[in-house]
């Protein structure tokens, strides 16, 4: 683990856990107020309060760092480092009482993502990774699966309506098991070897900033659907590495 990462990893993991656990106050609440944002996605007080906690803590501990979050936008900084926070990744499931939502936190420096955390509040499990320091689930090293045949793979996504018809037809033809255990939980599954592929045809930078370092340190691969390593291209793909190029080819229908 690099000296820089060792200074912040415990803080980041603890902060993601505290923010995620804060959302449990409203999880399966009968009087949860649900609103819609301008883009049509849902938001709750749990999203806003959890992100506020993260922002307040980061501003205090790292006042020169920038912060980008789903609910409260950009706080500028001049340190060359940027934190990305998604307080509830999977709000649609959260408001319906589905326990597979996650809290995401990532730190990027001039080289890209260097620290990523996926916390599952309702499941009480956490994956985190540090550039050069490995990937861990609940304190134990974890790695992607060794499956090298797509027909034997579990492919997960956040929502099938984001796929083009030809993309879905090609995936169905592979014989892979297709499930919608998506959002941050899907990446958690790939990093821990419980799934082989997570496809995100539509995603934002706060959804994906943690994933390049998590997948790389777990022995897998993350990319945008054009094959580049960008996490801000509006989409993402995570695999165990062995199946990555094959899945990219299947999804390329342009």
N, C-alpha and C positions, 0 to 999 in steps of 0.2 A: 504494500500500500504506500502510495506516495506521501511525503510529509504534508503536502497541502490537503490531500484527501483525508488523512488521519485526523486533521484538526477539525473537520466539519462533518464527518460521516456519522458519528454518534449523535450529534446535534440534529442532523437532517432526519435520521431514522426516528429519533424521539419526537421530533416536531411533526412528522407525517403521522405517526401513531396518535399523538395527542389531538391533532386536527381531525383525523378520521374518527377517533373515539368520541369526539365532541358531537359528530353527526348522529351518533346513536341516541342522543336525547330526543331526536325527532323521528327516528326510524320506526315505522309502523305506528306512528301517532295518528289517532283518528281525527285530530283537528289540524293536521298539517296543511298550511296554506301553500298552494301551488300556483305559480304564475308562469306566463309565457314571455320570453324575450322577443326582441325584434326579429330574430332569425327563426322563430317558431319553436325553439327548444324550451324545455321546462326548467324552472329554477325555484329553489325553496330557501327559506331562512337558514336551513342547515348548510347549503352551499355557501351562502354569504358569510355566515358566522365562522365557519371553518376556514375559509380563505382569509378572513380578517385576522384570525388568530395567527396564521402563518405569516402574513405580511407584517403584523406588529412585531413578532419575534425576530423576523429577518431584518427589519429596519433597525431594531435595537442592536442586534449582534453584528450586522454587516451593513452599516449605513451607506457605504459607497457602492454596493452591489445594486444592479437593476433587478426588478421583479416583474414578471409577466404572469397574470392569472386570468382564468376564464371569466370571473365575475367582476373584477375591479380594474382590468386593463393593465397599463404599463406604468410602473414607477421607474424613472430613469436613474442611472448610476454611471459612474466614471471609472470603476475599478477594472473593467474588462470582463467581469463575471455577471451572469444573468441567471436568476432562479426562475423556474417555471412551476406553477402550481395549478393543479386541478383538484378542488376540494372534494368533489363527488364526480367521478368518472362513471357514468351509468345512472344519471339522475332519473331517467325513465323507469328503470327497474327499482331504484330507491323509493320512489313515490308509490310504487305498487307493492312494496314490502319484500322485494327480491333481494336476498342477502349477498349478491355477487358484485356489488359496486365496490369501487376502490378510491383511495386518496393517493394522488400522484404528486411527487416532488422531484425536481431535477435541478442540477447545477451545471451550467455550461461555462467554459472559459474560452480563450482564444483558439483552442484546438477542437472545440466541440463539447458534447456532453461528457462530463467526467464523473458524475454521481447521479444515480437514479434510485428512487424508492417507489415501490408499489405496496401500499398497505390495504388490507381487506378488513375493515372494522368489524363487520358482522361475523366474519369467519375467524378473526383474531390471528391472522398470519401476515407476514411481511417478507417481501423479497427486496433486497437492495444489492447494489453493485458499485464498485469504485474502479475507475480506470487503472488497470494494472494490478488490482487487488482482489479479483475474483468476485463471484456472485454467491449470495447466501440467501437461504430461506430460514427464517426464525433462528439464525445463528449457525446454521449448518451449511457447508458448501453445497451448491446445487449445480446441475448441468442439464443440457438439452438431451433429448433421446437420441439413440443410435439408429432409428428407423431410416432406411434408405429407399423404401418403395412407397410411393404415394398411395397405392391401394391399401396399404396397412396403416395409413396415417389418420390422425384425427385433425380435421381442419375446422377452425372456429372463426367467428366473425362477430361484429356487433349487430349488424342488421342486414338481412338478405336483400332488402329493397334498394340498397345502395349499389348492387351489382348490375351490370349490363346483362341482358338475357344470354348473350353468347358466352360471357364469362361463367355464368352459372351452369350453362349446359356443359361446358368443358370440365368444370369441377365435378359435376355429377357423373360424367363419363369415366372418371378416374377410379371410381369405386371407393374413394375415401369416405370415412364417416364425417358428415357435416353437422355441426352444432352451432348454436348462437350463444355460447358462453363467452361473450366478447368483452369489449372495452378493456380496461386495464387487466381484468381477470384473465382475458385471453392470452395476453403477454405473460402474465404470471404462469399460466399453464405451460406455455412453450419453454420458458426459462427453467422450469422445474422438471421438464421431461414428461409431462402429463398430456401434452398435445404436441403436434409437430408443426402446425401452421396456424398463424393468426393473420387474417386479412382485414385491412381497414381501408375500403375504397374512399371513404370520406372521414377525415379527421383533422384536428387542429394541432398547432405546435405544442400546446400544453397537454394534449392527449399523448404525445409521442416523444417529447424531449427526453424522458427517462429511458426510453427503450433501446437506443443504440448501445449504450454502455452496458445495460443489463443483459442484452442478448449476446454481445461480444464476450463479456466475461463469463457467461454460462456456456460458451462454446458454440453459440448459434450465430445468426446473422439477421440484421435489420436493414431494410432499405425502403425507399419510396418505390412506387410501382413502376417507375422508369428505370429502376436499378441503381440509382444514385443513393448515397448515404444520407440525404437530406431528411430531417425530421419535420421540416416546415413546408413540404411540398403539397400538403392537403390530403395525403394518403400515406399508408404504411403497410409493410409486410414483415412479419417476423417468422422465421423458421428455425429448424435445427441445423441449418446450413446445408445439409446434404440434399435437401429438396428445394432449395431456394431458386435456383435457375430454372428448374422445371416449372415451378409455380409461376414465376415471372412470365415465362413463355405462354402458359395457359391463360394468364390474365391480360396479355397483350392483344387487344382486339382492335387497335387503332389502324 
